[in-house]
Amino acid sequence: MTFVVLEECIQCKHTDCVAVCPVDCFYEGPNFLVINPDECIDCALCEPECPVDAIRAEDDVPEDQKDFIRLNAQLSVHPNWKQINVKKPALAQHEQWTGVKGKLTQLDRNGA
């Protein structure tokens, strides 16, 4: 099993989670983070660090967000998405996006 970054991270991109990851399995796009499922060791250290509850174990992903399992796998190997292992500031407008539903349309998949 792996952990998955969910919709709540879009347009927020808090990076508290990457600072505790012992295997550096997080990858960064312009407005979202993902976890590479082949690199995640299921340690669960990242989940409680997320201030917006955007990380879940794969088995605990809500039904309406199951597509994020595939999305994390795809974007973690996207050539423009780079590995991240240090904490950075959240996106400038993150507060206005906290709790907003339907943010998938806001996802920038192309990379930095």
DSSP file (Angstrom, degrees, kcal/mol; ACC not computed):
  #  RESIDUE AA STRUCTURE BP1 BP2  ACC     N-H-->O    O-->H-N    N-H-->O    O-->H-N    TCO  KAPPA ALPHA  PHI   PSI    X-CA   Y-CA   Z-CA
    1    1 A M              0   0    0      0, 0.0     2,-0.3     0, 0.0    56,-0.0   0.000 360.0 360.0 360.0 153.5    0.0    0.0    0.0
    2    2 A T        -     0   0    0     39,-0.1    56,-3.0    40,-0.1     2,-0.3  -0.797 360.0-106.1-130.6 173.0    1.1    3.6   -0.6
    3    3 A F  E     -A   57   0A   0     -2,-0.3     2,-0.4    54,-0.3    54,-0.2  -0.759  30.9-152.5-102.2 155.6   -0.1    7.0    0.5
    4    4 A V  E     -A   56   0A   0     52,-2.8    52,-2.2    -2,-0.3     2,-0.5  -0.979  12.6-133.9-133.6 136.4   -1.9    9.4   -1.9
    5    5 A V  E     -A   55   0A   0     -2,-0.4    50,-0.2    63,-0.2     2,-0.1  -0.800  34.4-155.9 -88.7 131.3   -2.1   13.2   -2.1
    6    6 A L    >   -     0   0    0     48,-3.6     3,-2.0    -2,-0.5     4,-0.3  -0.376  32.2 -80.7-106.1-179.4   -5.7   14.2   -2.7
    7    7 A E  G >  S+     0   0    0      1,-0.3     3,-1.8     2,-0.2    47,-0.1   0.756 114.2  74.2 -52.1 -34.1   -7.6   17.1   -4.1
    8    8 A E  G 3  S+     0   0    0      1,-0.3    -1,-0.3    45,-0.2    91,-0.1   0.753  89.5  61.3 -58.1 -23.8   -7.3   19.3   -1.0
    9    9 A C  G X> S+     0   0    0     -3,-2.0     3,-2.3    45,-0.2     4,-2.1   0.761  77.4 108.1 -73.9 -25.4   -3.6   19.9   -1.9
   10   10 A I  T <4 S+     0   0    0     -3,-1.8    22,-0.2    -4,-0.3    97,-0.1  -0.330  94.3   2.9 -60.4 130.1   -4.5   21.6   -5.2
   11   11 A Q  T 34 S+     0   0    0     20,-2.4    -1,-0.3     1,-0.1    86,-0.2   0.457 130.1  64.6  71.5   4.5   -3.8   25.4   -5.0
   12   12 A C  T <4  +     0   0    0     -3,-2.3    79,-2.8    19,-0.4    82,-0.2   0.716  64.7 178.7-113.3 -59.7   -2.5   25.0   -1.5
   13   13 A K     <  -     0   0    0     -4,-2.1     2,-0.2    18,-0.2    75,-0.1   0.905   7.5-175.9  53.3  54.2    0.7   22.9   -1.8
   14   14 A H        -     0   0    0     76,-0.2     3,-0.2     1,-0.1    -1,-0.2  -0.542  10.9-160.3 -68.6 145.8    1.8   22.8    1.9
   15   15 A T     >  +     0   0    0     73,-0.6     4,-1.0    -2,-0.2     3,-0.5   0.138  57.3 112.5-121.2  20.6    5.1   21.0    2.1
   16   16 A D  H  > S+     0   0    0      1,-0.2     4,-0.6     2,-0.2     3,-0.4   0.870  77.9  59.8 -55.8 -36.0    5.2   20.0    5.7
   17   17 A C  H >> S+     0   0    0      1,-0.2     3,-0.9     2,-0.2     4,-0.6   0.849  97.4  56.0 -63.2 -38.6    4.9   16.4    4.5
   18   18 A V  H >4 S+     0   0    0     -3,-0.5     3,-0.5     1,-0.2    -1,-0.2   0.808  97.6  63.4 -69.9 -27.6    8.0   16.4    2.4
   19   19 A A  H 3< S+     0   0    0     -4,-1.0    -1,-0.2    -3,-0.4    -2,-0.2   0.754 108.6  40.7 -68.3 -23.5   10.2   17.4    5.3
   20   20 A V  H << S+     0   0    0     -3,-0.9    -1,-0.2    -4,-0.6    -2,-0.2   0.499  84.2 113.6-102.3  -5.4    9.4   14.2    7.2
   21   21 A C    X<  -     0   0    0     -4,-0.6     3,-0.5    -3,-0.5     5,-0.1  -0.542  50.3-161.2 -72.9 119.3    9.6   11.7    4.3
   22   22 A P  T 3  S+     0   0    0      0, 0.0    -1,-0.2     0, 0.0    -4,-0.0   0.636  88.6  39.6 -77.1 -11.8   12.5    9.3    4.8
   23   23 A V  T 3  S-     0   0    0      0, 0.0    -2,-0.1     0, 0.0    62,-0.0   0.328 100.8-124.8-119.8   6.9   12.6    8.3    1.1
   24   24 A D    <   +     0   0    0     -3,-0.5    16,-0.1    -6,-0.2    -6,-0.1   0.926  52.8 153.5  52.4  54.1   11.9   11.5   -0.7
   25   25 A C        +     0   0    0     14,-0.1    11,-2.8    58,-0.1     2,-0.3   0.308  34.4 105.4 -97.7   9.0    9.0   10.2   -2.6
   26   26 A F  E     -B   35   0B   0     58,-0.5    58,-2.2     9,-0.2     2,-0.4  -0.687  49.5-165.6 -91.5 144.1    7.2   13.5   -3.1
   27   27 A Y  E     -BC  34  83B   0      7,-2.5     7,-2.2    -2,-0.3     2,-0.5  -0.964  10.8-138.5-129.2 147.3    7.2   15.3   -6.4
   28   28 A E  E     +BC  33  82B   0     54,-2.9    54,-1.3    -2,-0.4    84,-0.3  -0.893  19.3 175.7-117.5 129.8    6.2   18.9   -7.1
   29   29 A G        -     0   0    0      3,-2.7     3,-0.4    -2,-0.5    80,-0.1  -0.547  54.6 -81.8-110.7-175.0    4.2   20.6   -9.8
   30   30 A P  S    S+     0   0    0      0, 0.0    79,-0.1     0, 0.0     3,-0.1   0.844 121.9   4.2 -60.3 -36.0    3.2   24.2  -10.0
   31   31 A N  S    S+     0   0    0     77,-0.4   -20,-2.4     1,-0.1   -19,-0.4   0.086 124.9  47.7-140.9  29.2    0.2   23.9   -7.7
   32   32 A F        -     0   0    0     -3,-0.4    -3,-2.7   -22,-0.2     2,-0.3  -0.981  58.9-140.4-164.2 152.1    0.1   20.3   -6.3
   33   33 A L  E     -B   28   0B   0     -2,-0.3     2,-0.3    -5,-0.2    -5,-0.2  -0.872  19.1-169.6-113.6 153.8    2.3   17.6   -4.8
   34   34 A V  E     -B   27   0B   0     -7,-2.2    -7,-2.5    -2,-0.3     2,-0.5  -0.944  17.9-130.2-136.9 162.4    2.1   13.9   -5.5
   35   35 A I  E     -B   26   0B   0     -2,-0.3    -9,-0.2    -9,-0.2    41,-0.2  -0.950  20.8-129.8-112.2 131.2    3.6   10.8   -4.0
   36   36 A N    >>  -     0   0    0    -11,-2.8     4,-1.8    -2,-0.5     3,-1.3  -0.720  15.6-153.6 -78.4 115.9    5.4    8.3   -6.2
   37   37 A P  T 34 S+     0   0    0      0, 0.0    -1,-0.2     0, 0.0    36,-0.1   0.752  91.7  57.4 -66.4 -23.2    3.8    4.9   -5.3
   38   38 A D  T 34 S+     0   0    0      1,-0.2    -2,-0.0    35,-0.1    35,-0.0   0.674 113.7  38.9 -78.8 -16.7    6.9    2.9   -6.3
   39   39 A E  T <4 S+     0   0    0     -3,-1.3    -1,-0.2   -14,-0.2     2,-0.1   0.676  90.0 102.3-104.3 -23.4    9.0    4.9   -3.9
   40   40 A C     <  -     0   0    0     -4,-1.8    -5,-0.0   -15,-0.2   -19,-0.0  -0.410  51.1-164.7 -65.1 133.4    6.6    5.3   -0.9
   41   41 A I        -     0   0    0     -2,-0.1    -1,-0.1   -39,-0.0   -39,-0.1   0.225  39.7-116.1-105.2  12.6    7.5    2.8    1.9
   42   42 A D        +     0   0    0      1,-0.1   -40,-0.1   -39,-0.1    -2,-0.1   0.860  65.5 145.3  60.4  38.5    4.1    3.2    3.7
   43   43 A C        -     0   0    0      1,-0.0    -1,-0.1   -40,-0.0   -41,-0.0   0.725  48.7-143.4 -80.1 -21.2    5.7    4.7    6.8
   44   44 A A        +     0   0    0      1,-0.1    -1,-0.0    12,-0.0   -23,-0.0   0.562  62.4 123.9  71.9  10.7    2.7    7.1    7.4
   45   45 A L        +     0   0    0      1,-0.2     4,-0.4     2,-0.1   -24,-0.1   0.828  70.0  53.1 -69.5 -30.3    4.9    9.9    8.6
   46   46 A C  S >> S+     0   0    0      1,-0.2     3,-1.0     2,-0.1     4,-0.9   0.860  92.6  71.4 -74.4 -36.5    3.5   12.4    6.0
   47   47 A E  G >4 S+     0   0    0      1,-0.3     3,-0.9     2,-0.2     8,-0.3   0.884 100.2  42.2 -54.3 -50.9   -0.2   11.9    6.7
   48   48 A P  G 34 S+     0   0    0      0, 0.0    -1,-0.3     0, 0.0    -2,-0.1   0.692 106.8  65.1 -72.8 -14.2   -0.4   13.7   10.1
   49   49 A E  G <4 S+     0   0    0     -3,-1.0    -2,-0.2    -4,-0.4   -33,-0.1   0.713  76.6  97.9 -78.4 -20.2    1.9   16.5    8.9
   50   50 A C    X<  -     0   0    0     -3,-0.9     3,-1.2    -4,-0.9     5,-0.1  -0.574  60.8-158.1 -75.4 118.0   -0.6   17.8    6.3
   51   51 A P  T 3  S+     0   0    0      0, 0.0    -1,-0.2     0, 0.0    -2,-0.0   0.606  91.6  44.6 -73.0  -9.9   -2.5   20.8    7.7
   52   52 A V  T 3  S-     0   0    0    -38,-0.0    47,-0.1    46,-0.0   -44,-0.1   0.217 109.7-115.7-118.0  14.4   -5.4   20.3    5.3
   53   53 A D    <   +     0   0    0     -3,-1.2   -45,-0.2    -6,-0.2   -44,-0.1   0.901  66.5 143.1  56.7  46.4   -5.8   16.5    5.5
   54   54 A A        +     0   0    0     -7,-0.1   -48,-3.6   -46,-0.1     2,-0.5   0.347  46.5  76.5 -99.3   5.4   -4.8   16.0    1.9
   55   55 A I  E     +A    5   0A   0     -8,-0.3     2,-0.3   -50,-0.2   -50,-0.2  -0.969  54.4 164.3-122.4 130.7   -2.9   12.7    2.4
   56   56 A R  E     -A    4   0A   0    -52,-2.2   -52,-2.8    -2,-0.5     2,-0.1  -0.967  43.2 -98.1-138.7 154.5   -4.5    9.3    2.9
   57   57 A A  E >   -A    3   0A   0     -2,-0.3     3,-2.1   -54,-0.2     4,-0.4  -0.462  44.2-112.5 -64.0 145.7   -3.5    5.7    2.8
   58   58 A E  G >  S+     0   0    0    -56,-3.0     3,-1.2     1,-0.3    -1,-0.1   0.859 118.5  53.9 -52.8 -39.8   -4.5    4.3   -0.6
   59   59 A D  G 3  S+     0   0    0      1,-0.2    -1,-0.3   -57,-0.2   -56,-0.1   0.670 109.0  50.4 -69.9 -15.5   -7.1    2.0    1.1
   60   60 A D  G <  S+     0   0    0     -3,-2.1    -1,-0.2     2,-0.1    -2,-0.2   0.305  76.0 126.0-105.7   7.2   -8.6    5.1    2.8
   61   61 A V    <   -     0   0    0     -3,-1.2     5,-0.1    -4,-0.4    -3,-0.0  -0.504  69.0-110.8 -67.3 127.9   -9.0    7.3   -0.3
   62   62 A P    >   -     0   0    0      0, 0.0     3,-2.4     0, 0.0     4,-0.2  -0.250  24.7-114.4 -59.1 148.8  -12.6    8.4   -0.5
   63   63 A E  G >  S+     0   0    0      1,-0.3     3,-1.3     2,-0.2     4,-0.2   0.853 115.3  56.6 -53.3 -40.0  -14.6    6.9   -3.4
   64   64 A D  G 3  S+     0   0    0      1,-0.2    -1,-0.3     2,-0.1     3,-0.1   0.504 110.8  45.0 -75.5  -1.6  -15.0   10.3   -5.1
   65   65 A Q  G X  S+     0   0    0     -3,-2.4     3,-2.1     1,-0.1     4,-0.3   0.188  71.9 114.2-124.1  15.9  -11.2   10.8   -5.2
   66   66 A K  T X>  +     0   0    0     -3,-1.3     3,-1.6     1,-0.3     4,-0.7   0.784  68.1  70.0 -58.2 -27.9  -10.0    7.3   -6.3
   67   67 A D  H 3> S+     0   0    0      1,-0.3     4,-2.3    -4,-0.2    -1,-0.3   0.740  84.7  70.4 -62.2 -21.4   -8.7    9.0   -9.6
   68   68 A F  H <> S+     0   0    0     -3,-2.1     4,-2.4     1,-0.2    -1,-0.3   0.733  87.1  64.0 -70.2 -21.0   -6.0   10.6   -7.4
   69   69 A I  H <> S+     0   0    0     -3,-1.6     4,-1.6    -4,-0.3    -1,-0.2   0.962 110.4  37.4 -62.6 -50.7   -4.4    7.2   -7.0
   70   70 A R  H  X S+     0   0    0     -4,-0.7     4,-2.5     1,-0.2    -2,-0.2   0.891 115.0  55.7 -65.4 -41.3   -3.7    7.1  -10.7
   71   71 A L  H  X S+     0   0    0     -4,-2.3     4,-2.8     1,-0.2     5,-0.3   0.894 105.4  51.0 -63.0 -42.1   -2.9   10.8  -10.9
   72   72 A N  H  X S+     0   0    0     -4,-2.4     4,-1.9     1,-0.2    -1,-0.2   0.930 111.9  48.1 -59.9 -45.1   -0.2   10.5   -8.2
   73   73 A A  H  < S+     0   0    0     -4,-1.6     4,-0.5    -5,-0.2    -2,-0.2   0.917 115.4  44.3 -62.5 -43.7    1.4    7.7  -10.1
   74   74 A Q  H >< S+     0   0    0     -4,-2.5     3,-1.1     1,-0.2     4,-0.2   0.944 116.2  43.5 -67.7 -49.4    1.3    9.5  -13.5
   75   75 A L  H >< S+     0   0    0     -4,-2.8     3,-1.1     1,-0.2    -1,-0.2   0.779 101.7  67.7 -73.2 -25.0    2.5   12.9  -12.3
   76   76 A S  T 3< S+     0   0    0     -4,-1.9    -1,-0.2    -5,-0.3    -2,-0.2   0.695 109.0  38.9 -68.2 -16.0    5.3   11.6  -10.1
   77   77 A V  T <  S+     0   0    0     -3,-1.1    -1,-0.3    -4,-0.5    -2,-0.2   0.307  84.9 125.1-112.7   6.9    7.0   10.4  -13.3
   78   78 A H    X   -     0   0    0     -3,-1.1     3,-1.3    -4,-0.2    -3,-0.0  -0.468  67.3-128.1 -64.0 134.6    6.1   13.5  -15.4
   79   79 A P  T 3  S+     0   0    0      0, 0.0    -1,-0.1     0, 0.0    32,-0.1   0.749 106.2  48.5 -61.8 -24.0    9.4   14.9  -16.8
   80   80 A N  T 3  S+     0   0    0     30,-0.2    32,-0.8     2,-0.1     2,-0.6   0.572  91.2  89.6 -92.5  -8.9    8.6   18.5  -15.5
   81   81 A W    <   -     0   0    0     -3,-1.3     2,-0.3    -6,-0.2   -52,-0.2  -0.795  67.5-157.2 -91.6 123.7    7.6   17.4  -12.0
   82   82 A K  E     -C   28   0B   0    -54,-1.3   -54,-2.9    -2,-0.6    -2,-0.1  -0.735  21.4-101.2-107.7 148.5   10.7   17.4   -9.7
   83   83 A Q  E     -C   27   0B   0     -2,-0.3     2,-0.4   -56,-0.2   -56,-0.3  -0.364  37.4-161.2 -61.4 140.6   11.4   15.6   -6.5
   84   84 A I        +     0   0    0    -58,-2.2   -58,-0.5     1,-0.1     3,-0.1  -0.993  26.2 158.9-129.4 134.7   11.0   17.7   -3.5
   85   85 A N        +     0   0    0     -2,-0.4     2,-0.4   -60,-0.1    -1,-0.1   0.235  56.2  73.0-139.9  13.5   12.5   17.0    0.0
   86   86 A V  S    S-     0   0    0    -66,-0.0     2,-0.2     0, 0.0   -68,-0.1  -0.975  82.9-106.0-129.6 147.2   12.6   20.4    1.7
   87   87 A K        +     0   0    0     -2,-0.4   -71,-0.1   -71,-0.1   -73,-0.1  -0.478  39.5 179.8 -71.7 136.8    9.8   22.4    3.2
   88   88 A K        -     0   0    0     -2,-0.2   -73,-0.6   -75,-0.1   -72,-0.0  -0.851  38.3 -81.2-127.5 164.7    8.8   25.5    1.2
   89   89 A P        -     0   0    0      0, 0.0     3,-0.1     0, 0.0    -1,-0.0  -0.373  51.2-107.4 -64.2 147.8    6.1   28.1    1.9
   90   90 A A        -     0   0    0      1,-0.2   -77,-0.2     2,-0.1   -76,-0.2  -0.227  54.2 -71.7 -64.5 165.2    2.5   27.2    0.8
   91   91 A L    >   -     0   0    0    -79,-2.8     3,-2.0     1,-0.1     4,-0.2  -0.280  47.7-113.1 -60.7 148.8    1.1   28.9   -2.3
   92   92 A A  T 3  S+     0   0    0      1,-0.3     3,-0.3     2,-0.1    -1,-0.1   0.825 114.4  40.1 -55.8 -38.1    0.3   32.5   -1.7
   93   93 A Q  T >> S+     0   0    0      1,-0.2     3,-0.9   -82,-0.1     4,-0.8   0.137  77.8 120.8 -99.1  20.3   -3.5   32.1   -2.1
   94   94 A H  H X>  +     0   0    0     -3,-2.0     4,-1.0     1,-0.2     3,-0.8   0.826  67.0  60.2 -57.7 -35.0   -3.7   28.8   -0.2
   95   95 A E  H 34 S+     0   0    0     -3,-0.3     3,-0.5     1,-0.3    -1,-0.2   0.876 101.6  52.6 -63.3 -37.4   -6.1   30.1    2.5
   96   96 A Q  H <4 S+     0   0    0     -3,-0.9    -1,-0.3     1,-0.2    -2,-0.2   0.711 111.7  47.8 -71.5 -17.8   -8.8   31.0   -0.1
   97   97 A W  H X< S+     0   0    0     -3,-0.8     3,-1.9    -4,-0.8    -1,-0.2   0.569  80.6 116.7 -98.1 -11.7   -8.6   27.4   -1.5
   98   98 A T  T 3< S+     0   0    0     -4,-1.0     3,-0.1    -3,-0.5   -89,-0.1  -0.394  88.8   5.8 -62.6 126.4   -8.8   25.5    1.8
   99   99 A G  T 3  S+     0   0    0      1,-0.3     2,-0.3    -2,-0.2    -1,-0.3   0.370  91.9 140.2  84.3  -4.9  -11.9   23.4    1.9
  100  100 A V    <   -     0   0    0     -3,-1.9     3,-0.3   -92,-0.1    -1,-0.3  -0.549  41.5-145.8 -73.2 133.2  -13.0   24.2   -1.7
  101  101 A K  S    S+     0   0    0     -2,-0.3    -1,-0.0     1,-0.2    -3,-0.0  -0.621  73.4  36.0 -95.1 158.0  -14.4   21.2   -3.5
  102  102 A G    >   +     0   0    0     -2,-0.2     3,-0.7     1,-0.1    -1,-0.2   0.819  65.7 144.7  74.0  32.1  -14.0   20.4   -7.2
  103  103 A K  G >   +     0   0    0     -3,-0.3     3,-2.3     1,-0.2     4,-0.5   0.530  42.3  95.1 -81.4  -4.7  -10.4   21.8   -7.4
  104  104 A L  G >  S+     0   0    0      1,-0.3     3,-1.3     2,-0.2    -1,-0.2   0.833  78.0  61.6 -56.2 -32.0   -9.3   19.2  -10.0
  105  105 A T  G <  S+     0   0    0     -3,-0.7    -1,-0.3     1,-0.3    -2,-0.1   0.705 100.6  55.4 -66.1 -18.5  -10.1   21.7  -12.8
  106  106 A Q  G <  S+     0   0    0     -3,-2.3    -1,-0.3    -4,-0.1     2,-0.2   0.533  79.6 119.7 -89.2  -8.3   -7.5   24.0  -11.2
  107  107 A L    <   -     0   0    0     -3,-1.3     2,-0.9    -4,-0.5   -75,-0.1  -0.415  54.9-150.0 -67.6 124.6   -4.7   21.4  -11.4
  108  108 A D        +     0   0    0     -2,-0.2   -77,-0.4     1,-0.1     3,-0.3  -0.843  19.0 177.6 -92.4 103.8   -1.7   22.4  -13.6
  109  109 A R        +     0   0    0     -2,-0.9    -1,-0.1     1,-0.2   -28,-0.1   0.598  62.0  76.3 -84.2 -12.7   -0.5   19.1  -14.8
  110  110 A N  S    S-     0   0    0      1,-0.2    -1,-0.2   -30,-0.1   -30,-0.2   0.798  91.6-129.0 -77.8 -28.7    2.3   20.4  -17.0
  111  111 A G              0   0    0     -3,-0.3    -1,-0.2     1,-0.2   -30,-0.2  -0.368 360.0 360.0 105.4 173.4    4.9   21.2  -14.4
  112  112 A A              0   0    0    -32,-0.8    -1,-0.2   -84,-0.3   -31,-0.1   0.452 360.0 360.0 -70.5 360.0    7.0   24.1  -13.4
